[in-house]
Amino acid sequence: MISGFDVKDQALGTGDTLAYTFDFKIYDPTDLLIWVQDGSGNVVEQVRGDDTTYLAGLAFDSLNGGGTVTLAAFLPDTYVITFMLAPDAPDQPSDFPDKGSFSLSALEGALDFLASCIQRVSWLATRAAVMHDLDDLSSFDPTLPLGIGNNPGGVVSVKADGSGFEIIITTATIAAAQGYASTAQAAQNAAASSATAAAASATAAAASAAASQSGVTPFGTPAAPENVLAANGVTFTPANQEEVHWIQGNAGNVVVTANPQINTAGVAKGQRIYLYGANDAQTVKFTNGNGLSLNGDCILGQEDCLGLLFNGTQWSELFRRSAT
C-alpha cells in the first residue's frame, strides 16, 4: 500500500493544464469518481473514470496505486477538480480458478482490497457528525428522524425528553415568523403614532371644551391654530361675548396690515377677544393703531397671549403675556 494513502485528491485549475494525478489505488476506471466545481463551489461535472466525453484518458497502477487523469479540455482558472474512490469501490473479484492456490500475490491483493475498504470507511467517519465518547446512548437514539427528504429546510433538534432527534420547524416557518414579527412591529409603530395623535387631539379638545364651558368661544387649537394673513387680520364674531383664538402666521412670520387689524363691524362695547400665539416659527405681529389701542407693538409666538376689550370704537389692550 502507498504511504500516506488517502481516498481523495484535489487540484486547482490553471486554465492551461490537462493532466492531473491522484495518489490512491483503483482497480478499474469505474472505481474513480471525479467532481468539478466552479469558482462559486457549484458542481458542474460529475463523472467516472471510464467517461469518454469529459476525459481524454486515464492511466493507473492497480498494483502500487496512483494514476493520471487527462482532461478533454483545459480546466478553467479557479475551478477545482476532486478525485475520489467511488463509494461502491473497489469491487473485489471472486473468481478463483480450480486447483488454484493462495499465492503471496493473491494474499497481497486481498489485503490491499481490505485496507482500501477500511481506509474508505475511516475517511468517511472523520467527516461525519459523531456522538461524544462520554455521552450515554443507552437511552438516546442517534438515528435521524424518518422523512428527512420530505422536510426541506427542516431544523433537527433534540427531543424534550432527550430520547433522540426530531424535526421541530422549517426555515420557511422561521422566515414567515420573521415576516409576522415585522408586520406586528409596523402595526405597533402605527398604533403608537395614532395614540400620540389621539392624545394631541384630546388635549386640544379639552382646551376647547374648557373654553366653551367658561362662556368663551374657541377658534383653532394649540395643535391646529388659525393661519393669519397680513391683509386679513383676525375676525371676531359679533354674536359671541368672548372669543379665544389660537393663531400663527400664514407660512411664516406675519405683520398684520389690515385696517382694522381685528374687525369692529357689529361689535358691541364690552366684548372681549383673547389671542394666543401657537408657533415661534410663525409669529403674528400687531401694531398700535388700525383699530387697536395697544401699549406698543405685540408679537405673539408660542404661548404668548394678548387680551383685548372693545370700548365702542376700537379694541383696547387689557393685558399681555410673553412666554419668554
Secondary structure as the mmCIF struct_conf table of DSSP 4:
data_model
#
loop_
_struct_conf.conf_type_id
_struct_conf.id
_struct_conf.beg_label_comp_id
_struct_conf.beg_label_asym_id
_struct_conf.beg_label_seq_id
_struct_conf.end_label_comp_id
_struct_conf.end_label_asym_id
_struct_conf.end_label_seq_id
TURN_TY1_P TURN_TY1_P1 SER A 3 GLY A 4
BEND BEND1 VAL A 7 VAL A 7
STRN STRN1 LYS A 8 LEU A 12
BEND BEND2 GLY A 15 ASP A 16
STRN STRN2 ALA A 19 PHE A 22
BEND BEND3 PHE A 24 PHE A 24
BEND BEND4 TYR A 27 ASP A 28
HELX_RH_3T_P HELX_RH_3T_P1 PRO A 29 ASP A 31
STRN STRN3 LEU A 32 GLN A 37
TURN_TY1_P TURN_TY1_P2 GLY A 39 SER A 40
BEND BEND5 GLY A 41 GLY A 41
STRN STRN4 VAL A 43 ARG A 48
TURN_TY1_P TURN_TY1_P3 GLY A 49 ASP A 50
BEND BEND6 THR A 52 TYR A 54
STRN STRN5 LEU A 55 PHE A 60
TURN_TY1_P TURN_TY1_P4 SER A 62 ASN A 64
STRN STRN6 GLY A 67 LEU A 71
BEND BEND7 ALA A 72 ALA A 73
HELX_LH_PP_P HELX_LH_PP_P1 PHE A 74 PRO A 76
TURN_TY1_P TURN_TY1_P5 ASP A 77 THR A 78
STRN STRN7 VAL A 80 LEU A 85
TURN_TY1_P TURN_TY1_P6 PRO A 87 ASP A 88
TURN_TY1_P TURN_TY1_P7 ASP A 98 LYS A 99
HELX_RH_AL_P HELX_RH_AL_P1 LEU A 104 THR A 126
TURN_TY1_P TURN_TY1_P8 ARG A 127 ARG A 127
BEND BEND8 ALA A 128 ALA A 128
TURN_TY1_P TURN_TY1_P9 ASP A 133 LEU A 134
BEND BEND9 ASP A 135 ASP A 135
HELX_RH_3T_P HELX_RH_3T_P2 LEU A 137 SER A 139
STRN STRN8 ASP A 141 ASP A 141
BEND BEND10 THR A 143 THR A 143
HELX_LH_PP_P HELX_LH_PP_P2 LEU A 144 PRO A 145
TURN_TY1_P TURN_TY1_P10 LEU A 146 GLY A 147
HELX_RH_3T_P HELX_RH_3T_P3 ILE A 148 ASN A 150
BEND BEND11 ASN A 151 ASN A 151
TURN_TY1_P TURN_TY1_P11 PRO A 152 GLY A 153
STRN STRN9 GLY A 154 VAL A 158
TURN_TY1_P TURN_TY1_P12 ALA A 160 ASP A 161
BEND BEND12 GLY A 162 SER A 163
STRN STRN10 GLY A 164 GLY A 164
STRN STRN11 PHE A 165 THR A 170
HELX_RH_AL_P HELX_RH_AL_P2 THR A 171 GLN A 213
TURN_TY1_P TURN_TY1_P13 SER A 214 GLY A 215
STRN STRN12 VAL A 216 PHE A 219
BEND BEND13 GLY A 220 GLY A 220
BEND BEND14 PRO A 222 ALA A 224
HELX_LH_PP_P HELX_LH_PP_P3 PRO A 225 PRO A 225
STRN STRN13 GLU A 226 VAL A 228
HELX_LH_PP_P HELX_LH_PP_P4 LEU A 229 LEU A 229
TURN_TY1_P TURN_TY1_P14 ALA A 230 ASN A 232
STRN STRN14 VAL A 234 VAL A 234
TURN_TY1_P TURN_TY1_P15 PRO A 238 ALA A 239
BEND BEND15 GLN A 241 GLN A 241
STRN STRN15 GLU A 242 GLY A 249
TURN_TY1_P TURN_TY1_P16 ASN A 250 ALA A 251
BEND BEND16 GLY A 252 GLY A 252
STRN STRN16 VAL A 254 VAL A 255
BEND BEND17 ASN A 259 GLN A 261
STRN STRN17 ILE A 262 ILE A 262
TURN_TY1_P TURN_TY1_P17 ALA A 265 GLY A 266
HELX_LH_PP_P HELX_LH_PP_P5 VAL A 267 ALA A 268
TURN_TY1_P TURN_TY1_P18 LYS A 269 GLY A 270
STRN STRN18 ARG A 272 GLY A 277
TURN_TY1_P TURN_TY1_P19 ASP A 280 ALA A 281
BEND BEND18 GLN A 282 GLN A 282
STRN STRN19 VAL A 284 PHE A 286
BEND BEND19 ASN A 288 ASN A 288
STRN STRN20 GLY A 289 GLY A 289
TURN_TY1_P TURN_TY1_P20 ASN A 290 GLY A 291
STRN STRN21 LEU A 292 SER A 293
BEND BEND20 ASN A 295 GLY A 296
STRN STRN22 CYS A 298 LEU A 300
TURN_TY1_P TURN_TY1_P21 GLN A 302 GLU A 303
STRN STRN23 CYS A 305 PHE A 310
BEND BEND21 GLY A 312 GLN A 314
STRN STRN24 TRP A 315 ARG A 321
#
